[in-house]
Amino acid sequence: MIRSLARCCPDMKIHVLCMDDKAKSILKQLGVNIVDLADVEDDDLLNVKAERGVVEYCWTLSSFLRGT
C-alpha cells in the first residue's frame, strides 16, 4: 500500500506509530515518518499498558493519538 501511494502521490506523508523495533526497521526502509512508541508514552499510558493486553493497548493508543 505504501509503495502504491508513493507512485500515485509522490508528495505524500505517512506517519506510523511503531509498536516494536521490527516494525520500525521495516517501515524506515519504505520511507515513512516513524513515531516511536517511547515518544508518546507518558505515565498515564504506561499505567494503562500494565493492565491491558497488546491489542487492547493498541486501541487505547488510537484514541490517544487522535487528540494530538
DSSP file (Angstrom, degrees, kcal/mol; ACC not computed):
  #  RESIDUE AA STRUCTURE BP1 BP2  ACC     N-H-->O    O-->H-N    N-H-->O    O-->H-N    TCO  KAPPA ALPHA  PHI   PSI    X-CA   Y-CA   Z-CA
    1    1 A M     >        0   0    0      0, 0.0     4,-2.6     0, 0.0     5,-0.2   0.000 360.0 360.0 360.0 -43.5    0.0    0.0    0.0
    2    2 A I  H  >  +     0   0    0      1,-0.2     4,-2.2     2,-0.2     5,-0.1   0.917 360.0  47.9 -63.6 -43.2    2.8    2.4    0.9
    3    3 A R  H  > S+     0   0    0      2,-0.2     4,-1.8     1,-0.2    -1,-0.2   0.902 111.7  50.7 -64.1 -40.0    4.6    1.8   -2.4
    4    4 A S  H  > S+     0   0    0      1,-0.2     4,-2.1     2,-0.2     5,-0.2   0.919 110.7  48.5 -63.9 -44.0    1.4    2.2   -4.3
    5    5 A L  H  X S+     0   0    0     -4,-2.6     4,-3.4     1,-0.2    -1,-0.2   0.895 108.5  54.5 -61.8 -40.0    0.6    5.5   -2.6
    6    6 A A  H  < S+     0   0    0     -4,-2.2    -1,-0.2     1,-0.2    -2,-0.2   0.874 108.9  48.3 -63.6 -37.2    4.2    6.7   -3.3
    7    7 A R  H  < S+     0   0    0     -4,-1.8    -1,-0.2     1,-0.2    -2,-0.2   0.903 120.2  36.9 -68.1 -40.8    3.7    6.1   -7.0
    8    8 A C  H  < S+     0   0    0     -4,-2.1    -2,-0.2     1,-0.3    -1,-0.2   0.828 132.2  25.4 -81.3 -33.3    0.4    7.9   -7.1
    9    9 A C    ><  +     0   0    0     -4,-3.4     3,-2.3    -5,-0.2    -1,-0.3  -0.700  64.0 178.2-134.1  79.9    1.2   10.7   -4.7
   10   10 A P  T 3  S+     0   0    0      0, 0.0    -1,-0.1     0, 0.0    -4,-0.1   0.720  82.7  55.0 -60.5 -20.9    4.9   11.3   -4.6
   11   11 A D  T 3  S+     0   0    0      2,-0.1    -5,-0.1     0, 0.0    -2,-0.0   0.315  82.4 129.5 -93.0   9.4    4.4   14.2   -2.1
   12   12 A M    <   -     0   0    0     -3,-2.3     2,-0.4    -7,-0.2    -6,-0.0  -0.174  44.9-153.5 -63.9 155.9    2.5   12.0    0.4
   13   13 A K        -     0   0    0      2,-0.0     2,-0.5    19,-0.0    19,-0.1  -0.974  10.1-173.0-132.5 118.9    3.5   11.9    4.1
   14   14 A I        -     0   0    0     -2,-0.4    19,-2.9    17,-0.2     2,-0.5  -0.946   5.1-162.8-113.5 130.9    2.6    8.8    6.1
   15   15 A H  E     -a   33   0A   0     -2,-0.5     2,-0.4    17,-0.2    19,-0.2  -0.949   8.8-172.4-113.4 131.5    3.2    8.7    9.8
   16   16 A V  E     -a   34   0A   0     17,-2.5    19,-2.9    -2,-0.5     2,-0.7  -0.987  21.4-140.6-129.7 128.6    3.2    5.3   11.6
   17   17 A L  E     -a   35   0A   0     -2,-0.4     2,-0.5    17,-0.2    19,-0.2  -0.786  26.7-146.5 -82.6 116.5    3.3    4.6   15.3
   18   18 A C  E     -a   36   0A   0     17,-2.5    19,-1.1    -2,-0.7     3,-0.1  -0.750  15.9-168.1 -92.7 125.8    5.7    1.7   15.6
   19   19 A M  S    S+     0   0    0     -2,-0.5     2,-0.3    17,-0.1    -1,-0.1   0.635  71.8  11.3 -85.7 -15.9    5.0   -0.8   18.4
   20   20 A D  S  > S-     0   0    0      1,-0.1     4,-1.9    17,-0.0     5,-0.1  -0.959  79.3-100.4-155.2 171.7    8.3   -2.6   18.1
   21   21 A D  H  > S+     0   0    0     -2,-0.3     4,-2.5     1,-0.2     5,-0.2   0.816 115.8  58.2 -68.6 -31.7   11.8   -2.4   16.6
   22   22 A K  H  > S+     0   0    0      2,-0.2     4,-2.2     1,-0.2    -1,-0.2   0.939 108.0  45.7 -64.3 -46.2   11.0   -4.9   13.8
   23   23 A A  H  > S+     0   0    0      1,-0.2     4,-2.7     2,-0.2     5,-0.2   0.913 112.3  52.3 -61.2 -42.4    8.2   -2.7   12.5
   24   24 A K  H  X S+     0   0    0     -4,-1.9     4,-2.0     1,-0.2    -2,-0.2   0.916 109.1  49.5 -60.1 -44.3   10.4    0.4   12.8
   25   25 A S  H  X S+     0   0    0     -4,-2.5     4,-1.1     2,-0.2    -1,-0.2   0.917 114.0  44.5 -62.0 -45.7   13.1   -1.3   10.8
   26   26 A I  H  X S+     0   0    0     -4,-2.2     4,-0.7     1,-0.2     3,-0.4   0.930 114.6  47.8 -66.3 -46.1   10.8   -2.4    8.0
   27   27 A L  H ><>S+     0   0    0     -4,-2.7     5,-1.5     1,-0.2     3,-0.5   0.807 103.0  61.4 -71.0 -29.4    9.0    0.9    7.8
   28   28 A K  H ><5S+     0   0    0     -4,-2.0     3,-1.2    -5,-0.2    -1,-0.2   0.892 100.9  55.6 -60.3 -37.8   12.2    3.0    7.7
   29   29 A Q  H 3<5S+     0   0    0     -4,-1.1    -1,-0.2    -3,-0.4    -2,-0.2   0.765 104.4  53.9 -65.9 -24.7   13.1    1.2    4.5
   30   30 A L  T <<5S-     0   0    0     -4,-0.7    -1,-0.3    -3,-0.5    -2,-0.2   0.463 114.0-117.1 -91.0  -1.8    9.8    2.3    3.0
   31   31 A G  T < 5 +     0   0    0     -3,-1.2   -17,-0.2    -4,-0.4     2,-0.2   0.738  61.6 145.6  78.6  23.3   10.4    6.0    3.8
   32   32 A V      < -     0   0    0     -5,-1.5     2,-0.6   -19,-0.1    -1,-0.2  -0.543  58.4-100.2 -88.9 161.5    7.6    6.7    6.2
   33   33 A N  E     -a   15   0A   0    -19,-2.9   -17,-2.5    -2,-0.2     2,-0.4  -0.717  41.2-142.3 -81.1 120.4    7.8    9.0    9.1
   34   34 A I  E     -a   16   0A   0     -2,-0.6     2,-0.6   -19,-0.2   -17,-0.2  -0.694  14.1-164.8 -89.9 131.6    8.3    6.9   12.2
   35   35 A V  E     -a   17   0A   0    -19,-2.9   -17,-2.5    -2,-0.4     2,-0.3  -0.976  21.5-139.9-110.6 116.3    6.7    7.8   15.5
   36   36 A D  E >>  -a   18   0A   0     -2,-0.6     3,-1.4   -19,-0.2     4,-0.6  -0.573   9.0-132.7 -80.0 136.3    8.4    5.8   18.2
   37   37 A L  H >> S+     0   0    0    -19,-1.1     4,-1.7    -2,-0.3     3,-1.4   0.874 106.6  59.1 -54.6 -40.8    6.2    4.4   20.9
   38   38 A A  H 34 S+     0   0    0      1,-0.3    -1,-0.3     2,-0.2    -2,-0.0   0.765  98.4  60.6 -61.8 -25.1    8.5    5.7   23.6
   39   39 A D  H <4 S+     0   0    0     -3,-1.4    -1,-0.3     1,-0.2    -2,-0.2   0.706 112.9  34.9 -76.6 -19.5    8.0    9.2   22.3
   40   40 A V  H << S+     0   0    0     -3,-1.4     2,-0.5    -4,-0.6    -2,-0.2   0.619  92.0 100.4-108.7 -16.8    4.2    9.1   23.0
   41   41 A E     <  +     0   0    0     -4,-1.7     2,-0.2     4,-0.1    20,-0.0  -0.583  46.8 174.2 -77.0 123.1    4.0    7.0   26.2
   42   42 A D     >  -     0   0    0     -2,-0.5     4,-2.5     1,-0.0     5,-0.2  -0.536  51.4 -83.8-111.1-175.7    3.6    9.1   29.3
   43   43 A D  H  > S+     0   0    0      1,-0.2     4,-2.1     2,-0.2     5,-0.2   0.889 127.9  52.8 -59.9 -40.2    3.0    8.0   32.9
   44   44 A D  H  > S+     0   0    0      1,-0.2     4,-1.9     2,-0.2    -1,-0.2   0.932 111.8  44.7 -61.9 -45.9   -0.8    7.6   32.3
   45   45 A L  H  > S+     0   0    0      1,-0.2     4,-2.8     2,-0.2    -2,-0.2   0.900 111.1  53.5 -66.3 -39.4   -0.3    5.4   29.2
   46   46 A L  H  X S+     0   0    0     -4,-2.5     4,-1.4     1,-0.2    -1,-0.2   0.865 107.8  51.4 -64.1 -35.1    2.3    3.3   30.9
   47   47 A N  H  X S+     0   0    0     -4,-2.1     4,-0.5    -5,-0.2    -1,-0.2   0.911 112.8  44.9 -65.7 -42.1    0.0    2.7   33.8
   48   48 A V  H >X S+     0   0    0     -4,-1.9     3,-1.4     1,-0.2     4,-0.6   0.885 106.5  61.0 -67.4 -39.0   -2.8    1.6   31.4
   49   49 A K  H >< S+     0   0    0     -4,-2.8     3,-1.0     1,-0.3    -1,-0.2   0.870  98.4  57.3 -56.2 -39.2   -0.3   -0.6   29.5
   50   50 A A  H 3< S+     0   0    0     -4,-1.4    -1,-0.3     1,-0.2    -2,-0.2   0.742 110.0  45.1 -64.9 -22.4    0.4   -2.7   32.5
   51   51 A E  H << S+     0   0    0     -3,-1.4     2,-0.3    -4,-0.5    -1,-0.2   0.471 108.1  63.6-100.3  -4.2   -3.3   -3.5   32.8
   52   52 A R  S << S-     0   0    0     -3,-1.0     2,-0.1    -4,-0.6     0, 0.0  -0.849  75.2-117.3-125.9 156.0   -4.0   -4.4   29.1
   53   53 A G     >  -     0   0    0     -2,-0.3     4,-2.4     1,-0.1     5,-0.2  -0.274  45.0 -94.5 -77.3 174.7   -3.0   -6.9   26.5
   54   54 A V  H  > S+     0   0    0      1,-0.2     4,-2.2     2,-0.2     5,-0.1   0.920 124.1  47.0 -60.2 -47.3   -1.3   -5.8   23.3
   55   55 A V  H  > S+     0   0    0      1,-0.2     4,-1.9     2,-0.2    -1,-0.2   0.929 113.2  48.2 -64.0 -45.1   -4.4   -5.5   21.2
   56   56 A E  H  > S+     0   0    0      1,-0.2     4,-2.0     2,-0.2    -1,-0.2   0.895 110.9  52.1 -61.1 -38.9   -6.3   -3.5   23.9
   57   57 A Y  H  X S+     0   0    0     -4,-2.4     4,-2.5     2,-0.2    -1,-0.2   0.884 104.9  55.3 -66.6 -38.2   -3.3   -1.2   24.3
   58   58 A C  H  X S+     0   0    0     -4,-2.2     4,-1.9     1,-0.2    -1,-0.2   0.923 108.5  48.3 -58.9 -44.0   -3.2   -0.6   20.5
   59   59 A W  H  X S+     0   0    0     -4,-1.9     4,-1.5     1,-0.2    -1,-0.2   0.885 109.7  52.9 -64.2 -38.0   -6.9    0.5   20.7
   60   60 A T  H  X S+     0   0    0     -4,-2.0     4,-1.9     1,-0.2    -2,-0.2   0.916 108.4  50.4 -61.5 -43.3   -6.0    2.8   23.7
   61   61 A L  H  X S+     0   0    0     -4,-2.5     4,-2.9     1,-0.2     5,-0.2   0.868 103.7  58.6 -64.2 -36.8   -3.2    4.4   21.7
   62   62 A S  H  X S+     0   0    0     -4,-1.9     4,-1.2     1,-0.2    -1,-0.2   0.903 108.0  46.1 -62.6 -39.2   -5.5    5.1   18.7
   63   63 A S  H  X S+     0   0    0     -4,-1.5     4,-0.7     1,-0.2    -1,-0.2   0.903 113.6  49.5 -66.9 -40.5   -7.8    7.1   21.0
   64   64 A F  H >< S+     0   0    0     -4,-1.9     3,-0.8     1,-0.2    -2,-0.2   0.901 109.2  51.2 -64.6 -42.4   -4.9    8.9   22.5
   65   65 A L  H >< S+     0   0    0     -4,-2.9     3,-1.4     1,-0.2    -1,-0.2   0.766  97.0  67.8 -71.8 -25.2   -3.3    9.8   19.1
   66   66 A R  H 3< S+     0   0    0     -4,-1.2    -1,-0.2     1,-0.3    -2,-0.2   0.826  98.8  53.0 -62.2 -30.0   -6.5   11.3   17.7
   67   67 A G  T <<        0   0    0     -3,-0.8    -1,-0.3    -4,-0.7    -2,-0.2   0.504 360.0 360.0 -84.5  -3.2   -6.2   14.1   20.2
   68   68 A T    <         0   0    0     -3,-1.4    -1,-0.2    -4,-0.2    -2,-0.2   0.454 360.0 360.0-101.5 360.0   -2.7   15.0   19.3
